[in-house]
């Protein structure tokens, strides 16, 4: 990580924030030791943000692949109204563009701010959401297996307002 992102004294480390909130003060043995500690903490934070962001990208791409597979073969129940609106264009290209743009924008923000504690917090939140999404997909695939076993008509599995499909020769909701 470029060292200009980690200027000593510009950001409090998590330990400094906690000890400061408790009214305690960490005193380095010298000013140079304090600067080196802050620099090392900042660099470690940047590495964590980069690793967490890489995980978010990998799970995001897997999510896109699963979404397209279901959309183009059977359809799926989409709980997110914004995603349903994007899918209503009935274009896999629009879905891919939307997913990659939103994923790219979020990850770019995290990476640009990676030296700041707020970026690390954001990266951990995104990580947690992607872990949750992974479990959601597991449950959803089990549910879809039982739904698909009872129908022979692709794209017309469910008829509620959350159902979207891009199966050829079917009408998308």
Buried (B, 14 or more C-beta within 10 A) or exposed (E): BEEEBBEBEEBBBEEBEEBEEEEEEEEEEEEEEBBEBBBEBBBBBBEBBBEBBEBBBEBBEBBBEBBBEBBBBBBBBBEEEEBBEBBEEBEBEEBEEBBBEBBEEBBEEBBEBBBBBEBBEBBEEBBEEBEEBEEEBEEBEEEBEEEBEEEEEBBBBBEEEEBBBBBEEBEBB
